Amino acid sequence: MSLLLSKLRRPRLAPALLERPELLTTLDRVLTCPLTLISAPAGFGKTTALLQWLKKWHDHAGFPPVAWVSLDEGDNDPLRFWNYILAACQPLLPQTVLLSLQQNAQEVAPFGPSALHQGVNDFVNELIKHDCRGILVLEEYHVIHEQQIHQTLTFLIEQLPPELHLVLMTRSDPPFSLSRLRANHQLLEIREEQLAFSQEEMYHFLQQTLSYEFTAAEFEQLAEQLEGWIAGLRLFTLGFSGRPTPEKMQHMLSSLTGRHRYFLDYFLTEVLHTQSEDVQAFLLQTCHLHRLCAALCISVTGNEESEKLLATIERAGLFLQPIEDSQGWYRYHGLFAEAMQHEATRRLGEQQIALCLERAQQWYEQNDLIEEAIEIALQRRAFAEALPLLERLLESQETLYQRTYGLLRWLQPIPETLLATAPILCLAYASALTVTFPSDQLDAATLTRVRTLLQYASEGWHGQKTRLAEVNALQAMIDIRHGNLTKAVQAARQALPFLPAHMSSSRVICQTVLAMEARSQGRFQDAYQALLSGLAIYKDIQEHDGALVITLFLGELCLEQGTLQRADAFFQAALQMAREDSNDQARALLGSARIAYERNNLTEAQQQVERALHINQYLDDRSIQAQSVLLQARIAAAQGRLHEAMQLLQTQSVYPNPPLLSYELLLWQKRFELAQGDVATVRRWFESLQDEELPAHTLQEQVALLRARWHLHNGAAQDALSLLRPWQEEALLNERLYSALQVKLLLSVAYHQLKQQQEARSLISECVQLAHVERLARLFLDEGETVATLLAAQLTTRQEKAHRDYIRELLLAFDYRQKPQVSATADPASLLATLSPQERQILRLLADGMERQEIAEHLVISLNTVKTHLQRLYQKLHVANRFEAVEVARQLFD
């Protein structure tokens, strides 16, 4: 038998190929698997990849020899096939053995089944006898359809010696089972996904080939169209006869479809025109379908042999890709489909194509594949037919949340006049626009569109209370997102009585709005319980986005309540749930930053808030922006940079922030002004302020606390006491820990000013006991030095070790040096003996929290005398200031 020796030679590797280290590393497993299957449609670089891998190992000592056969249609003759195999194995077996095998093969020709198996069996025995090692490559195996060849090759695969490896390169999987090899990890599969160029590889290839600097948009368009198809990328570059220009590039990209002459020539010459008339007709009639199965194709084409045709087309590698785990469904490669669609228009005509699509739509409807029917209806621009299909799809409430982005795409092209007649679609459209917007606050155009759609829905459902309740529930959510609590509460109250139990999501939205109202009124526990209930419902119905929103609300509520550990748990959970660079992630980061601030971890707080601001530069959410800048201002003030803090707040005053947030910014501005000693400005603001201007109970509380600080700054401690006492009772009643602590701290300062030290010490002790569990720090630090004096006095009283350690941490945070300890060898009695009676008395009064002037008045001595005693006292105790002296006093007097 005459053999064409060129079929036994490897193709020549093209120069200057793109390096693909990841793919080549995967191919290294060829040497560990009996069979390697490299399977992908035409043009995905199967041969090139293997040749690159062989070149990589070409000069490596010990690399096994390679046998190569390039198969063609004529190799379906079993004798011819196996003679080529034997001829290719010259590097693997001794020449005498090969001649004997070839002679035996000639004597039993033409191969019958038994003789064929005997010949292959002899071949296998010789391979095993000689411990044959090597790599046998069969290229273009998809051309083989002779069953006897498949059977004998399967036998060879099952009996391969350990050091012999078979590589099949094919456009379609061979029709024999690979499950055993796959189950035993003896099969290496390299498929389209691994062979296709990644975007990075595409970019390097284009740079290497075209020397053109692509814009991001140009590259994205090219990548989307080609889907990593290497041959298509190469054909694209052939379209440039000279150096690419932006104009030429734009022209090429705009024509980048299957209709482009280079692509069209390739597809139609290499694929379509080589097929039988039945296959060609089938491809042209089905190419407009996004996915296919045998039953659908029968309905569209009328060809009862559709199942066989699909199998034939898949095996032929005609860019028909089976869909994973889909039980007989397929899809065409995008460019292939476009090329076929162009040819279908030319050969079948628009009317015949429309008929094929109509049949497909009818089949989808009959088989309850509503989404596919909608796609076809929109493809046909049969919008009136699409409306009832969309309404049918929305009969399940879960549809909106499971197919949000699909609804947006389907509803966008519906004409306005038709859309306005379908209230359920208007509500769904408004909901989809709202929940998919990247920020909580819709931009002006989107908000206008949503309101228009809700108006259509309200008009269409006039008098239908349950349906109108759904509209009001969505309106409540939009209002709360835009900071309009009053309108949100009004809409929620209108909706809630008419929402049935099964509309759990809408009910939770309304309950959440009412929880926000309770929060604004200071009823934190009511708000907390309502939010927990809503979170449980959302988790039960697996509503991820809703659960995330409520988790964030709970974190913010706990933060305001002062339960930092609980708040941190909610924010960490939100960070796990949130999408990268989303509004939700920014909110969770901001919450974590506020916790870090309250614990005086200012560096961590600054880092977290900067991350939130970085995300928000793409979202432009005013609430996140303003809250982040406010926290930055508080950090600056905490670090002694009050002027910078004021400047930061002023940058936000020019923007239209939500009402509650605007007041919060203003309150902190006034607090900073008071810290700077600008009492007159704060007084004028109080004079201009009317209680009815304040939109929330919590804001009223913060105004009262600011007014109390102003009284204390002016020495009007009694006025501060009168103002604070009602707020203390109200905060305790509603379990608002942080508010209660703020009030108690200011009360302790007021009592200290009034020289009622017992009351002051009692209140500061309560604050320490309540705050130490949550490790609150800025609560104390932001109130100033008088609080430090009161805390220092606590060290002389009996305290639990945890409380004492907490007080020391706070005093250190007031920017004082580490407190000294009495030497372990020092005798307290001896140290006390060095102090005069007057010095001992002054030390005790100092430890009780008295200021120098108060000590002088108590002992009826001059202030200068007190100062002199203190200087001598500090020298004897080896301390530098009163706080260190108080620490030593605690140890001496215990």
ZAMARGU-4260 file (C-alpha; in steps of 0.2 Angstrom, whole numbers, plus 5000, padded with zeros to 4 digits):
<rodrens>
0) 5000/5000/5000 | 5007/5017/4995 | 5008/5029/5009 | 5009/5048/5008 | 5024/5052/5019
5) 5020/5070/5022 | 5005/5064/5032 | 5018/5057/5044 | 5026/5074/5046 | 5022/5087/5059
10) 5015/5103/5052 | 5028/5117/5052 | 5026/5129/5067 | 5023/5147/5061 | 5036/5160/5067
15) 5033/5173/5081 | 5019/5164/5089 | 5011/5171/5105 | 5018/5162/5121 | 5004/5153/5131
20) 5013/5147/5147 | 4997/5142/5156 | 4991/5131/5141 | 5007/5123/5139 | 5008/5119/5158
25) 4991/5111/5156 | 4998/5101/5141 | 5012/5094/5152 | 4999/5082/5159 | 5000/5073/5142
30) 5015/5063/5149 | 5004/5057/5164 | 4988/5052/5155 | 4985/5037/5143 | 4974/5048/5132
35) 4974/5067/5129 | 4958/5073/5119 | 4961/5090/5111 | 4943/5094/5105 | 4937/5111/5098
40) 4929/5118/5082 | 4940/5124/5068 | 4951/5138/5071 | 4954/5137/5089 | 4973/5132/5087
45) 4973/5114/5092 | 4988/5109/5081 | 4997/5125/5085 | 4995/5123/5104 | 5002/5105/5103
50) 5016/5110/5092 | 5021/5124/5104 | 5021/5111/5118 | 5032/5099/5108 | 5044/5113/5104
55) 5045/5118/5122 | 5052/5100/5126 | 5061/5097/5110 | 5079/5098/5117 | 5075/5091/5134
60) 5084/5075/5138 | 5073/5060/5141 | 5058/5067/5132 | 5049/5053/5123 | 5049/5051/5104
65) 5034/5058/5094 | 5024/5049/5081 | 5012/5059/5071 | 4998/5055/5058 | 4988/5069/5049
70) 4971/5060/5045 | 4959/5064/5031 | 4943/5057/5024 | 4952/5043/5015 | 4959/5036/5031
75) 4941/5028/5035 | 4948/5012/5026 | 4954/5002/5041 | 4969/4995/5032 | 4975/5012/5027
80) 4972/5019/5044 | 4982/5006/5053 | 4996/5006/5040 | 4998/5024/5043 | 4999/5021/5062
85) 5012/5008/5060 | 5022/5019/5048 | 5021/5033/5060 | 5028/5022/5074 | 5045/5020/5067
90) 5052/5031/5081 | 5044/5020/5094 | 5047/5002/5088 | 5061/4992/5080 | 5061/4992/5061
95) 5060/4973/5060 | 5044/4973/5071 | 5036/4986/5061 | 5039/4977/5045 | 5032/4961/5052
100) 5016/4969/5058 | 5014/4978/5041 | 5016/4961/5032 | 5003/4953/5043 | 4992/4967/5040
105) 4994/4965/5021 | 4990/4947/5021 | 4974/4949/5030 | 4967/4963/5020 | 4954/4968/5018
110) 4951/4969/5037 | 4936/4960/5043 | 4931/4963/5061 | 4941/4948/5068 | 4956/4950/5058
115) 4956/4969/5062 | 4956/4965/5080 | 4969/4952/5079 | 4981/4964/5069 | 4978/4978/5083
120) 4981/4965/5096 | 4998/4960/5088 | 5002/4978/5088 | 4998/4981/5106 | 5008/4965/5111
125) 5023/4972/5102 | 5021/4989/5111 | 5020/4980/5128 | 5035/4968/5124 | 5046/4982/5120
130) 5041/4994/5134 | 5037/5006/5121 | 5038/5024/5126 | 5032/5039/5116 | 5018/5050/5110
135) 5006/5045/5096 | 4997/5060/5089 | 4982/5058/5078 | 4977/5075/5070 | 4960/5078/5063
140) 4952/5063/5070 | 4935/5070/5067 | 4936/5064/5049 | 4935/5046/5055 | 4918/5039/5055
145) 4921/5021/5051 | 4915/5011/5067 | 4928/4997/5065 | 4942/5010/5067 | 4933/5018/5083
150) 4932/5000/5090 | 4950/4995/5087 | 4957/5012/5093 | 4947/5010/5109 | 4955/4993/5112
155) 4972/5001/5109 | 4968/5015/5122 | 4963/5002/5135 | 4979/4992/5132 | 4992/5006/5131
160) 5008/5003/5139 | 5012/5015/5154 | 5024/5025/5144 | 5014/5027/5128 | 5002/5041/5127
165) 4989/5044/5113 | 4984/5062/5108 | 4968/5064/5098 | 4965/5081/5090 | 4948/5083/5084
170) 4934/5096/5080 | 4921/5084/5089 | 4922/5071/5102 | 4925/5053/5096 | 4909/5042/5097
175) 4917/5030/5110 | 4915/5031/5128 | 4928/5040/5138 | 4920/5038/5155 | 4931/5025/5162
180) 4947/5035/5158 | 4939/5051/5165 | 4933/5042/5181 | 4951/5035/5184 | 4959/5052/5180
185) 4968/5044/5165 | 4960/5057/5152 | 4967/5074/5149 | 4954/5085/5140 | 4959/5101/5132
190) 4943/5110/5125 | 4938/5126/5118 | 4938/5135/5134 | 4957/5132/5137 | 4962/5134/5119
195) 4952/5151/5116 | 4963/5166/5119 | 4960/5175/5135 | 4958/5194/5133 | 4976/5197/5139
200) 4982/5185/5125 | 4971/5193/5112 | 4978/5210/5117 | 4996/5204/5116 | 4992/5195/5099
205) 4985/5211/5092 | 5000/5222/5098 | 5012/5209/5090 | 5002/5208/5074 | 4995/5225/5071
210) 5006/5238/5080 | 4990/5248/5084 | 4985/5255/5101 | 4967/5249/5104 | 4955/5260/5115
215) 4946/5250/5129 | 4930/5251/5119 | 4937/5245/5103 | 4946/5230/5112 | 4930/5226/5122
220) 4920/5225/5106 | 4932/5214/5097 | 4934/5203/5112 | 4915/5201/5114 | 4913/5197/5095
225) 4927/5184/5093 | 4925/5175/5110 | 4943/5170/5110 | 4942/5162/5093 | 4960/5162/5086
230) 4956/5160/5068 | 4944/5174/5069 | 4956/5185/5077 | 4969/5181/5063 | 4956/5184/5049
235) 4952/5201/5057 | 4970/5206/5056 | 4971/5201/5038 | 4958/5215/5034 | 4972/5228/5036
240) 4982/5229/5020 | 4994/5243/5028 | 4996/5251/5045 | 4980/5252/5054 | 4972/5269/5057
245) 4959/5274/5069 | 4947/5277/5054 | 4951/5260/5047 | 4949/5251/5063 | 4932/5259/5066
250) 4927/5253/5049 | 4933/5235/5052 | 4925/5235/5070 | 4908/5241/5063 | 4908/5227/5050
255) 4914/5214/5062 | 4901/5201/5060 | 4899/5185/5050 | 4895/5196/5035 | 4913/5203/5034
260) 4921/5196/5018 | 4935/5187/5026 | 4924/5179/5039 | 4911/5175/5027 | 4923/5167/5015
265) 4930/5157/5029 | 4913/5151/5035 | 4905/5148/5019 | 4920/5140/5010 | 4927/5130/5024
270) 4910/5125/5033 | 4894/5128/5024 | 4898/5124/5006 | 4906/5107/5011 | 4890/5101/5019
275) 4876/5091/5011 | 4861/5100/5005 | 4851/5093/5021 | 4864/5100/5033 | 4864/5117/5023
280) 4846/5119/5024 | 4845/5114/5042 | 4859/5127/5047 | 4850/5141/5037 | 4833/5137/5045
285) 4839/5136/5063 | 4853/5149/5063 | 4842/5163/5071 | 4839/5152/5086 | 4849/5156/5101
290) 4848/5138/5107 | 4842/5122/5099 | 4836/5104/5102 | 4829/5091/5091 | 4811/5094/5095
295) 4812/5112/5092 | 4821/5110/5076 | 4808/5098/5070 | 4795/5111/5073 | 4805/5124/5064
300) 4811/5114/5049 | 4799/5100/5048 | 4813/5088/5046 | 4810/5073/5057 | 4829/5068/5056
305) 4833/5084/5066 | 4841/5074/5080 | 4853/5065/5069 | 4857/5081/5060 | 4861/5089/5076
310) 4872/5075/5081 | 4880/5076/5064 | 4883/5094/5065 | 4891/5093/5082 | 4903/5079/5077
315) 4907/5089/5062 | 4913/5103/5073 | 4901/5116/5064 | 4903/5128/5079 | 4888/5120/5087
320) 4891/5119/5105 | 4882/5108/5117 | 4876/5117/5133 | 4882/5110/5149 | 4870/5099/5159
325) 4856/5104/5147 | 4850/5087/5141 | 4851/5089/5122 | 4852/5108/5120 | 4865/5117/5109
330) 4870/5134/5103 | 4879/5141/5088 | 4895/5151/5090 | 4890/5169/5088 | 4900/5173/5072
335) 4895/5157/5064 | 4877/5161/5067 | 4879/5178/5060 | 4887/5171/5044 | 4873/5159/5042
340) 4860/5172/5045 | 4867/5183/5031 | 4866/5168/5020 | 4849/5163/5026 | 4843/5180/5021
345) 4850/5179/5004 | 4844/5161/5000 | 4828/5159/5010 | 4821/5177/5011 | 4814/5187/5025
350) 4797/5179/5024 | 4803/5161/5026 | 4814/5167/5041 | 4800/5175/5049 | 4790/5159/5047
355) 4804/5149/5055 | 4804/5161/5070 | 4785/5161/5072 | 4786/5142/5073 | 4800/5143/5086
360) 4790/5155/5097 | 4774/5143/5096 | 4785/5128/5101 | 4792/5138/5116 | 4775/5143/5122
365) 4768/5125/5120 | 4783/5119/5130 | 4781/5132/5144 | 4798/5140/5139 | 4791/5157/5141
370) 4807/5167/5142 | 4813/5159/5125 | 4796/5163/5118 | 4798/5181/5123 | 4815/5182/5115
375) 4808/5176/5099 | 4793/5188/5100 | 4805/5203/5103 | 4816/5197/5089 | 4801/5197/5077
380) 4796/5214/5084 | 4779/5206/5088 | 4777/5217/5104 | 4759/5215/5106 | 4762/5196/5107
385) 4776/5199/5119 | 4765/5208/5132 | 4754/5193/5137 | 4770/5182/5138 | 4778/5194/5149
390) 4763/5195/5160 | 4762/5176/5161 | 4780/5176/5166 | 4777/5188/5180 | 4763/5178/5188
395) 4776/5172/5200 | 4782/5185/5211 | 4799/5178/5212 | 4801/5182/5193 | 4805/5200/5197
400) 4820/5196/5208 | 4826/5181/5199 | 4826/5189/5181 | 4828/5208/5185 | 4841/5211/5171
405) 4831/5201/5159 | 4815/5211/5162 | 4825/5227/5159 | 4831/5221/5143 | 4814/5214/5137
410) 4804/5229/5143 | 4815/5243/5136 | 4810/5241/5117 | 4791/5240/5121 | 4782/5255/5114
415) 4776/5267/5127 | 4758/5266/5122 | 4758/5248/5123 | 4767/5248/5140 | 4755/5260/5148
420) 4741/5247/5145 | 4750/5234/5156 | 4751/5240/5174 | 4760/5224/5180 | 4774/5227/5168
425) 4775/5245/5173 | 4777/5240/5191 | 4790/5227/5186 | 4799/5239/5175 | 4800/5252/5189
430) 4805/5239/5202 | 4819/5233/5190 | 4826/5250/5187 | 4826/5254/5206 | 4834/5238/5212
435) 4848/5238/5198 | 4853/5256/5200 | 4871/5256/5207 | 4867/5269/5220 | 4853/5270/5233
440) 4848/5287/5226 | 4842/5286/5208 | 4848/5299/5196 | 4836/5312/5190 | 4832/5304/5173
445) 4829/5286/5181 | 4819/5294/5195 | 4808/5302/5182 | 4806/5286/5172 | 4801/5276/5188
450) 4788/5289/5193 | 4781/5289/5176 | 4779/5270/5176 | 4772/5270/5194 | 4759/5283/5188
455) 4754/5271/5173 | 4752/5257/5186 | 4742/5267/5198 | 4730/5272/5184 | 4729/5255/5177
460) 4725/5248/5194 | 4713/5261/5200 | 4702/5254/5214 | 4712/5238/5216 | 4718/5240/5233
465) 4730/5225/5234 | 4738/5230/5217 | 4740/5249/5223 | 4748/5243/5239 | 4762/5235/5229
470) 4764/5252/5220 | 4765/5261/5237 | 4777/5249/5244 | 4789/5252/5230 | 4786/5271/5232
475) 4790/5269/5250 | 4807/5261/5246 | 4811/5274/5234 | 4807/5288/5246 | 4817/5281/5260
480) 4832/5279/5249 | 4831/5297/5244 | 4830/5302/5263 | 4812/5307/5262 | 4806/5298/5278
485) 4789/5307/5279 | 4783/5302/5262 | 4790/5285/5264 | 4781/5282/5280 | 4765/5289/5272
490) 4767/5277/5257 | 4771/5262/5269 | 4756/5265/5280 | 4744/5266/5264 | 4751/5249/5258
495) 4753/5238/5273 | 4735/5235/5277 | 4732/5228/5260 | 4747/5218/5257 | 4743/5199/5258
500) 4754/5188/5268 | 4762/5180/5252 | 4768/5197/5247 | 4782/5195/5260 | 4795/5206/5251
505) 4783/5221/5249 | 4778/5219/5267 | 4796/5218/5273 | 4799/5234/5263 | 4785/5243/5272
510) 4790/5236/5289 | 4808/5242/5286 | 4802/5260/5282 | 4792/5260/5299 | 4807/5253/5308
515) 4816/5268/5301 | 4803/5279/5308 | 4805/5271/5325 | 4823/5274/5324 | 4821/5292/5320
520) 4809/5293/5335 | 4822/5285/5346 | 4813/5269/5348 | 4828/5259/5344 | 4822/5242/5351
525) 4806/5243/5341 | 4816/5247/5326 | 4828/5233/5330 | 4815/5219/5332 | 4806/5225/5316
530) 4822/5224/5306 | 4827/5207/5313 | 4809/5200/5308 | 4812/5207/5291 | 4829/5199/5289
535) 4822/5182/5294 | 4809/5183/5281 | 4821/5188/5267 | 4833/5174/5272 | 4819/5162/5272
540) 4814/5167/5254 | 4832/5168/5249 | 4830/5186/5244 | 4849/5191/5245 | 4848/5209/5240
545) 4834/5213/5253 | 4843/5203/5267 | 4859/5213/5263 | 4850/5230/5264 | 4842/5225/5281
550) 4859/5219/5287 | 4866/5236/5284 | 4851/5245/5292 | 4854/5234/5307 | 4872/5238/5308
555) 4869/5256/5307 | 4855/5255/5320 | 4867/5245/5332 | 4881/5258/5329 | 4869/5272/5334
560) 4863/5262/5349 | 4881/5260/5355 | 4882/5241/5353 | 4898/5240/5343 | 4901/5222/5344
565) 4884/5218/5337 | 4886/5232/5324 | 4903/5225/5318 | 4895/5208/5316 | 4882/5215/5304
570) 4894/5225/5294 | 4906/5210/5292 | 4891/5200/5286 | 4886/5214/5274 | 4904/5214/5267
575) 4903/5196/5264 | 4887/5198/5255 | 4890/5214/5245 | 4896/5214/5227 | 4913/5222/5224
580) 4913/5241/5222 | 4895/5242/5226 | 4885/5254/5236 | 4882/5241/5249 | 4900/5238/5251
585) 4904/5256/5253 | 4890/5257/5266 | 4898/5242/5276 | 4915/5250/5275 | 4909/5266/5281
590) 4900/5257/5296 | 4916/5248/5300 | 4926/5265/5299 | 4913/5272/5312 | 4916/5258/5324
595) 4935/5260/5322 | 4933/5278/5326 | 4922/5275/5341 | 4936/5263/5348 | 4949/5277/5344
600) 4957/5267/5330 | 4959/5282/5320 | 4971/5275/5307 | 4960/5261/5303 | 4945/5272/5303
605) 4954/5283/5290 | 4959/5268/5279 | 4941/5261/5279 | 4933/5278/5275 | 4945/5281/5261
610) 4940/5264/5253 | 4922/5269/5254 | 4925/5286/5246 | 4935/5277/5232 | 4921/5266/5228
615) 4909/5280/5229 | 4918/5290/5216 | 4910/5279/5203 | 4893/5279/5212 | 4891/5297/5216
620) 4880/5293/5231 | 4877/5309/5241 | 4873/5301/5257 | 4889/5290/5257 | 4900/5305/5251
625) 4893/5316/5265 | 4894/5303/5279 | 4912/5299/5274 | 4918/5317/5274 | 4909/5320/5291
630) 4919/5305/5298 | 4935/5312/5290 | 4931/5328/5299 | 4928/5320/5316 | 4945/5311/5314
635) 4954/5327/5310 | 4946/5335/5325 | 4951/5320/5336 | 4969/5323/5330 | 4968/5341/5335
640) 4966/5348/5317 | 4950/5358/5320 | 4952/5370/5306 | 4954/5356/5294 | 4938/5348/5301
645) 4928/5364/5298 | 4935/5365/5280 | 4929/5347/5277 | 4912/5350/5283 | 4910/5366/5273
650) 4914/5357/5257 | 4898/5347/5260 | 4887/5362/5263 | 4885/5366/5245 | 4877/5350/5240
655) 4859/5345/5242 | 4860/5332/5255 | 4845/5322/5262 | 4837/5332/5276 | 4842/5322/5291
660) 4860/5321/5285 | 4861/5340/5282 | 4856/5343/5300 | 4869/5330/5306 | 4882/5340/5296
665) 4876/5356/5304 | 4876/5350/5321 | 4894/5344/5320 | 4899/5361/5312 | 4892/5369/5328
670) 4901/5357/5339 | 4917/5361/5331 | 4914/5380/5333 | 4910/5377/5351 | 4927/5368/5353
675) 4936/5383/5345 | 4928/5394/5358 | 4916/5403/5345 | 4902/5404/5358 | 4893/5418/5350
680) 4891/5410/5333 | 4883/5395/5342 | 4872/5406/5352 | 4865/5415/5337 | 4862/5398/5329
685) 4852/5392/5344 | 4842/5408/5343 | 4837/5405/5325 | 4833/5387/5328 | 4814/5382/5330
690) 4810/5365/5336 | 4798/5362/5322 | 4812/5363/5310 | 4819/5346/5316 | 4813/5332/5306
695) 4817/5318/5319 | 4817/5314/5337 | 4835/5309/5337 | 4840/5326/5330 | 4831/5335/5343
700) 4841/5325/5356 | 4857/5329/5348 | 4852/5348/5348 | 4848/5346/5366 | 4865/5339/5370
705) 4874/5352/5360 | 4864/5365/5370 | 4870/5357/5386 | 4888/5358/5380 | 4886/5376/5377
710) 4879/5379/5394 | 4893/5370/5402 | 4905/5380/5391 | 4897/5396/5398 | 4898/5389/5416
715) 4879/5387/5417 | 4879/5369/5424 | 4862/5371/5432 | 4854/5375/5415 | 4863/5360/5408
720) 4856/5349/5422 | 4838/5355/5419 | 4840/5351/5400 | 4848/5334/5402 | 4838/5325/5415
725) 4822/5322/5404 | 4833/5316/5390 | 4842/5304/5402 | 4826/5296/5407 | 4820/5295/5389
730) 4836/5287/5383 | 4836/5274/5396 | 4817/5270/5393 | 4821/5266/5375 | 4837/5257/5378
735) 4848/5269/5368 | 4865/5265/5376 | 4875/5278/5367 | 4863/5292/5370 | 4862/5287/5388
740) 4880/5287/5390 | 4882/5304/5382 | 4869/5312/5394 | 4877/5304/5409 | 4894/5310/5404
745) 4888/5328/5402 | 4878/5327/5418 | 4894/5321/5427 | 4903/5336/5420 | 4889/5348/5426
750) 4889/5340/5444 | 4908/5342/5444 | 4906/5361/5439 | 4893/5362/5454 | 4906/5354/5465
755) 4894/5339/5469 | 4908/5327/5467 | 4899/5312/5474 | 4886/5313/5460 | 4899/5316/5447
760) 4909/5301/5452 | 4894/5290/5453 | 4889/5295/5435 | 4906/5293/5428 | 4907/5276/5436
765) 4891/5271/5428 | 4898/5276/5411 | 4913/5266/5414 | 4903/5250/5418 | 4891/5252/5403
770) 4905/5257/5390 | 4919/5246/5394 | 4910/5230/5386 | 4909/5239/5369 | 4927/5247/5372
775) 4919/5264/5368 | 4933/5278/5368 | 4929/5293/5358 | 4913/5295/5368 | 4924/5300/5383
780) 4938/5308/5373 | 4927/5320/5363 | 4920/5328/5379 | 4937/5335/5384 | 4949/5336/5399
785) 4936/5337/5413 | 4931/5319/5409 | 4949/5315/5410 | 4950/5322/5427 | 4934/5312/5432
790) 4941/5296/5425 | 4958/5299/5434 | 4948/5301/5451 | 4940/5284/5448 | 4957/5275/5449
795) 4957/5279/5468 | 4941/5270/5471 | 4938/5251/5471 | 4936/5245/5454 | 4935/5228/5445
800) 4951/5225/5436 | 4943/5226/5419 | 4936/5243/5423 | 4952/5249/5430 | 4961/5243/5414
805) 4948/5252/5403 | 4950/5268/5413 | 4969/5267/5411 | 4967/5265/5392 | 4956/5280/5391
810) 4968/5291/5401 | 4982/5285/5390 | 4971/5290/5375 | 4970/5308/5382 | 4988/5309/5376
815) 4996/5307/5393 | 5011/5296/5396 | 5011/5278/5403 | 5007/5279/5421 | 5021/5275/5433
820) 5020/5260/5445 | 5027/5260/5463 | 5042/5249/5463 | 5039/5232/5469 | 5053/5234/5482
825) 5046/5251/5488 | 5038/5251/5505 | 5022/5261/5503 | 5023/5266/5522 | 5041/5273/5519
830) 5035/5282/5504 | 5021/5290/5513 | 5033/5294/5527 | 5042/5306/5516 | 5026/5316/5513
835) 5021/5330/5525 | 5003/5329/5532 | 4998/5343/5521 | 5005/5334/5506 | 4996/5319/5510
840) 4980/5328/5512 | 4983/5337/5495 | 4987/5320/5487 | 4970/5313/5493 | 4960/5328/5487
845) 4969/5327/5470 | 4965/5309/5469 | 4946/5313/5473 | 4946/5324/5457 | 4948/5341/5464
850) 4956/5355/5454 | 4970/5366/5461 | 4958/5380/5465 | 4946/5369/5473 | 4960/5361/5484
855) 4965/5379/5489 | 4947/5383/5494 | 4945/5367/5504 | 4961/5369/5514 | 4959/5388/5515
860) 4976/5391/5508 | 4982/5401/5493 | 4983/5394/5475 | 5001/5397/5475 | 5004/5387/5491
865) 4994/5373/5482 | 5006/5374/5467 | 5021/5374/5478 | 5015/5358/5488 | 5011/5350/5471
870) 5029/5353/5464 | 5037/5345/5480 | 5024/5331/5479 | 5028/5327/5461 | 5047/5327/5465
875) 5045/5315/5480 | 5033/5303/5470 | 5044/5304/5454 | 5030/5309/5443 | 5027/5322/5430
880) 5009/5327/5432 | 4993/5325/5442 | 4987/5310/5432 | 5003/5301/5436 | 5001/5307/5454
885) 4983/5300/5455 | 4989/5283/5449 | 5003/5282/5463 | 4990/5288/5476 | 4979/5274/5471
890) 4993/5261/5475 | 4998/5270/5491 | 4981/5272/5499 | 4974/5255/5493
</rodrens>
